[in-house]
Amino acid sequence: MVNEKIADLIVRNIRFFNAITRCFPGATAAGLLDKLPELLQSIPSSVCRVILHIGTNDTTRRQSELTKQDFMDLFRLVESCGKSVFISGPIPTLSHGAERFSRLLSLSTWLQHTCTAHNLNFIDNFNLFWNRPGFY
């Protein structure tokens, strides 16, 4: 089994056994939505899981409702791709202020509930990384 990891800059140099990583520095849900149809078509048939790591860059827009709509459009696209899709949620940032923290937590919580409603797998990075500075 091979996995496809499509992500923003944070996973640029991460290598996995039996995995293909595609990295788009500064990626947002809207930006990924533009690239994803072509990417999904280019994935080898041996790939059975797709992990989308996205979200942290979206919070810099400070437009939560537009961000949610971008994610809903993204979810509609991946629901029909024939692969097991995992949404890897945002990682909390260190020292970027209370507003950024609040937006990331809010997006992470919303993604968790929305992924469940759309039968998508959610990786809760926020709770995995929170209060674990050694992970950064």
ROPABA-919322 format. One record per residue: residue in one letter; x, y, z of N, C-alpha, C, O, CB in turn. Coordinates in steps of 0.1 Angstrom, whole numbers, plus 5000, padded with zeros to 4 digits. Glycine has a CB too. Layout:
% ROPABA-919322
AXYZXYZXYZXYZXYZ ...
END
This chain:
% ROPABA-919322
M500849885000500050005000500950125000501950135007499150005012 V500550224992501250354992500250464996499050454993501750374977 N500850565002500050675007500550794999501750804995500250705022 E499650884997499951014991499751125001498651135007499051044978 K500751205004500651315013500751445006501751475000501751305025 I499651525006499651654999499551755010498651755019498451664989 A500551855010500651935022501252075019501652105008501451865033 D501252155030501852285029503352265033503852145034501152385039 L504052365035505452365038505952285050507052235050505952505039 I505052265060505552205072505952065071506752015079504352215082 V505551995060505951855058506951835046507151735041504751765056 R507551945042508351955030509451845030509651775020509052085029 N510151825041511351735041511051605048511951525052512451805048 I509751575051509451455058509351345047508751355037508051465065 R509951225050509951115041509250995048509450975060511351075036 F508450925040507750815046508050695037508350705025506250835046 F508150575043508250445036506950425028505850445034508550325045 N507050385016505850365008504850485007503650465007505050245014 A505450605005504550725004505150814994506350824992504450785018 I504250894989504651004979504251134986503051144991503950984965 T505151224987504851354994504851464983505751474976505751385005 R503751544983503651664974503551784983502651784992502451654964 C504351874982504451994991504152124983504752144973505752004998 F503252204989502952334983503152444994502152465001501452334977 P504252504994504552605005503452715004503152764994505952665003 G502952745016501952845017500552805013499652885012502352965009 A500352675012499152625007497952655016498052655028499152465005 T496852685009495552705016494552615010494852545000495052855015 A493452595017492352505011491952554997491852464988491152505021 A491852684995491452734982492552704971492152664960491152884982 G493752724975494852694966494952544963495252514951496152744972 L494752464973494852324971493652274962493852184954494852244984 L492552334964491352304956491652314941491152244933490152384960 D492452414937492752444923493752334918493652294906493452574922 K494652284926495652184922495152044923495651954916496852204930 L494152014932493851874936493251794924493651674923492851884947 P492351844916491851754905492951694897492851574894490951834896 E493951774893495051714885495851624893496351524888495851834879 L496151654905496951574914496251434916496951334915497151634928 L494951434919494251314921494251224909494351104910492751344925 Q494251284897494351204885495751144883495851034876493951284873 S496751214888498151164886498551064896499651004895499051284886 I497751044906498150944917498150804911497150764905497250954929 P499150724913499150584909498050504915497650534926500550524912 S497550404908496450324913496850254926495950204934496050224903 S498150234928498650164941498450244953498450194964500050124939 V498150374952497950464963496450444968495550454960498150614959 C496350414981495050384986494550494996493350504999494950244993 R495550565001495150675011495850805007496950815002495650635025 V495050905009495551045007495351125019494351125026494651114995 I496451185023496551275036496651415031497651445025497651225046 L495751495035495851645031496151715044495351725053494451695025 H497351775045497751855056497551995053498352055045499251825061 I496552065058496152195054495452265065494952205074495252195041 G495552395065494752475075495452585082494852695084494252375085 T496652565086497352675093497452805085497252905091498752625097 N497752795072497952915064496552985062496553105059498552875051 D495452905062494152965060493753065071493053155068493152855059 T494253045083493853135094494453275093493953365099494253075107 T495453285085496053425083495053515076495253635076497353415076 R494153465068493153545061492153615070491653725067492353455051 R491953555082491053615092489653625086488853715089491553755096 Q489253525079487853515073487353375075487453295065487853555058 S486953345087486553205090485553145082485653025078486153205105 E484453225078483353165070483853135056483453035050482253265070 L484653215050485253185037486153065037486152975028486053305031 T486953055048487752935050486952805051487352705045488652955062 K485952815059485052695060484452655046484352535043483952725070 Q484052755039483452725025484552665016484152565009482952855019 D485752705017486852645009487052505013487252415005488152725011 F486952475026487152335031485952255026486152135023487252335046 M484752305027483552235022483752195007483352085003482252315025 D484152284999484452254985485452154984485352064975484852384978 L486552154992487552054991487051924995487351824989488752095001 F486251915006485651785010484751724999484851604997484851815023 R483951804992483151754982483951694971483551594965482251874976 L485051754968485951704957486551564962486551474954487051804954 V487151554974487851434978486851324981487251204982488751464989 E485651354984484651244988484451144976484151034978483351304992 S484651194964484451104953485751064946485651014934483551184942 C486851074953488151034946488450884946489350844940489251114953 G487650814954487950664954489050624963489550504963488150614941 K489550714971490650684980490250704995489250774997491950774977 S490950655004490650685018491350815021492550825020491150565028 V490550915025491051045027491251085042490251065049490251155020 F492351135045492651185059492851335058493651385050493851105065 I492251415066492451555068493351575080492951545091491151635069 S494551615078495551645088495351785093495751875085497051605084 G494851805104494451935109495652025112496751985112493551925121 P495352155115496452255117497152215130496652165140495852395118 I498452255130499352245141499352375149499552475142500752195137 P499152375162499252505169500552575167501652505167498852485184 T500552705166501752775164502252825178501452845187501652895154 L503552845179504152895191504353045189504853085179505452825195 S504053125199504353265199503753345188504453435183505753285200 H502553315183501953395173500753475178499953525170501553315161 G500553475191499553555197498253485199497953375194499253675188 A497353545207496153485211495153475200494353375199495453565223 E495053565191494153565180494453445171493553375167494153695172 R495753425167496053315158495753185165495253095159497553325155 F496153175178495853055186494353025185493952905183496353065200 S493553125188492053105188491553065175490652975174491453235192 R492053125164491553085150491952945147491252865141492153185140 L493152905151493652765148492852665156492452555151495152755152 L492552695169491752605177490352595171489752485170491752645191 S489752705168488452705162488352625149487452545147487952845160 L489352645140489352575128489552425130488852335124490452625119 S490452385139490652245142489352175148489052065144491752235153 T488752245157487452195162486452175151485752075151486952285174 W486252275143485252275132485652155122484752085118485252405125 L486952145119487352045110487051905115486551815108488852055107 Q487251885128487051755134485551715133485351605129487451755149 H484651805136483251775135482751755121481951675117482451885142 T483251845112482851845098483451715091482751665082483351965091 C484651675094485151555088484351435092484051355083486651535092 T483951425104483151315109481751315101481351205097482851325124 A481151435099479951445092480051405077479051355071479351585093 H481251415071481551385057482251245056482751215045482351495051 N482351175066482951045066484451055061484950965054482250945057 L485051155065486551175063487251155076486751185086486851315056 N488451095075489251075087489951205091490451285082490350965084 F490051235103490651355108491851325117491651245127489651445115 I492951385115494151375123494251505132494451605127495451355115 D494051485145493951595154495351645159495751615170493051565166 N496051715150497351765153497351865164498351875172497951825141 F496251935166496252045176496451985190497252025197494852115175 N495651875193495851815206497051735207497551715218494651725209 L497551685196498851605196500051695199500951655206499051535183 F500051815194501151905195501052005207502052055212501351985183 W499852035212499652135222500352095235500251975239498152145225 N501152185241501852165253502952055251503451995261500952125264 R503452035239504551945237505652025228505751985216504051815229 P506352115234507252195226508452115220509052155210507952305235 G508651995225509651905219509351855205510151805198509951795228 F508051865202507551825189507951915177507851885166506051795189 Y508252045181508452145171509852145166510252225157508152285176 
END
